[in-house]
Amino acid sequence: MDISEWLGTRDGIAHRETATSAGFGASAQRQAIAAGAVSVVRRQWLATDSADSLLVKAASTGARVSCISLARRNGWWIPEEVDEKPHLWVNPHARAPQLAEDDDTVVHWRRSIAPAPARQLVDSPENALAHISGCVTRESALVIWESAVRRERLSVDALRRVRWTSVAARECAQSINGLSDSGLETLVLVRLTPWGIPIRQQIVLAGHRVDLLIGERLVVQIDGFANHSTSAQRTQDVANDAELILRGYTVLRFTYAQVIHDWPSVERTIARAIAAGAHRAA
């Protein structure tokens, strides 16, 4: 494996010292540069032509990928209304990054909550969560935080012990529970919680988990793209719903499109069920 192939296993970019530690010394680096196989970014980074553009931007500006950009990179669930601008973290004591006038990159200067390892171009999850809490609406922040807990296998208790420097981050840490099976579920929960009716998540009824149980008898199921897309899964969902109905539960099932693009109708349907007492035991 030559140095360009090695870089390809690291998103196309790495610090020169990291390359040296991997066995590609100064001579190999100079040869690769001279041959045009790799280029030098800000003197200390080596990159291929196919390198991740956001990582290259971070290296060229002395920054790290953070906030929403780190969330997207790590596969955290992000509501559609959140912008797709690049988000970078810069040490608050560092020089301002040189960006073009039309560059829409969002730069965060806040002190690190949990510093990332040296020579790393992506921020720590905790630092990204701190930025997210102040960068998007509370609803979106909670959705992203819950997804981060699931994707990164973070401990809710540990997050609550972090010394967050903002009120928004502390509120997010106290509000999450790590139970949501999807971002859609968190979204529905956040929107229904102000109603003041007890809601439980991911509890087992009739041998199967349900997304939300409102009160004692109203089950709300949310179908995302991935988990309910096959015929077999749909058949199983229908069978489970039927069993719950036979046991005296009211089951409301909503799709991704309904929750995201027609929330007022979803909200109205759930409200009507509650008005009819569907959430109460007979």
Residue, then its C-alpha position, 0 to 999 in steps of 0.5 A: m500500500d502506498i501513501s495515497e492508498w493509505l490516505g484513502t482509508r482515512d477519508g483522503i487526508a491525514h496529518r504528516e506526523t500521523a503518516t510518519s507514524a504509519g511508516f510513510g516518512a519524509s522521503a515517501q511524503r516528498q515523492a508522493i507530493a512531487a508525483g502529484a499523488v497528494s497535496v499539502v494543506r496548511r503545511q502539516w496535512l496531506a490530502t488526495d484529490s478525492a479527500d473529504s472536502l469538509l475535512v480539507k476545509a477544516a485542515s486549511t482553516g485550523a478548525r474541526v468539523s463540528c455541530i450539525s456537520l459532525a452530526r451529519r457525518n456521524g449519521w445522527w438523525i437531523p430534522e429536514e428544516v435544519d440547514e446544510k451549511p458547513h459547521l466548524w469549531v475553532n479554538p477561541h484563542a486561535r486566529a480567525p479562519q480565512l474564508a471567502e466572502d461568499d463562504d456560508t460556513v458557520v464557525h463556533w468559537r466556544r471552549s471545548i467541553a470534551p477536547a478531541p484527540a490531537r491531529q483530529l479534524v472532527d470534534s468530540p460528540e460532546n462538543a458538537l452537542a454543546h454547539i447544536s443546543g445553541c444552533v438550532t431550535r430546542e425541538s431539533a436539538l432534542v431530536i439530534w441529541e437523542s439520535a446521538v445517544r443511540r448512534e454513539r452509544l452515549s450514556v444519558d447519565a454521563l451526559r447529565r454529569v457533563r459540565w455544560t456551559s450553556v443553559a440550552a445544553r443543560e436543558c437538553a441533557q436533562s430532557i433526553n432519556g435515550l429511549s427513542d427508537s428514531g428521530l421521528e419518535t423523539l419529534v412526536l414525543v417533544r411535540l406532545t409532552p406539553w399536553g401534560i398527559p403521561i407518555r411512555q416510550q418503547i414499552v412491551l405490550a402483547g409481546h412487542r414494543v410500541d413507540l409511544l403509549i399515551g395514558e393507559r390505552l392509546v398507542v401511537q406507532i411511527d413508521g420510518f423509512a427503514n424499519h417499516s418498508t418491507s411487505a413482511q414488516r408491514t404484515q407484522d405491524v398489522a398483526n401486532d396492531a390487531e392484537l393490541i386492539l383486541r386487548g382494548y388498546t386504540v392504535l394510531r399509526f403514522t408515516y414519516a410523510q405525515v409527521i414531517h409534512d402534515w403534522p397538524s393532521v397528526e396532532r388533530t387525530i391524536a387530540r381527537a382520540i384523547a378527547a374521546g377518552a381513548h387514552r383511558a382504561a375502561 
